[in-house]
Amino acid sequence: MKKSVASQIEELQRELNNAEEAYRQADDDWRAVDVEYVRLKRLREELDVHKRDLAHEIEWRIREIAALEEELTHERNIA
């Protein structure tokens, strides 16, 4: 049984509408993911800076402790 041209057009129009809606949803999802990607990238950069600052602070404290321990050893040797 062959469909009429009008029913074929109606069916294709429904499929077109569904495809356009799916495209809009995919585009919205893509934009949301892109926004989240940018946010996470910024957060990663901030964490990298924070880690770098903490590494410098750790190194500085290790050097300070070593210097104080050396001073303490020197004081004991003098006493």
C-alpha angles and dihedrals in degrees: 000000000000120000118234118252090245092055091046090053091048092050092047090048090054090049090048091050091049092048092048091049091048089049092051090049092049090049091050090048091049091052092049091050091047091052090049091047091054091047092050092045090053090047090050091052091050091050091049090054091046092050091048091051091049092049090053091048091050092049091048093050092048090053091047092050091048091050092049092047089051090049090049091050090049091051091051091050091052094047 
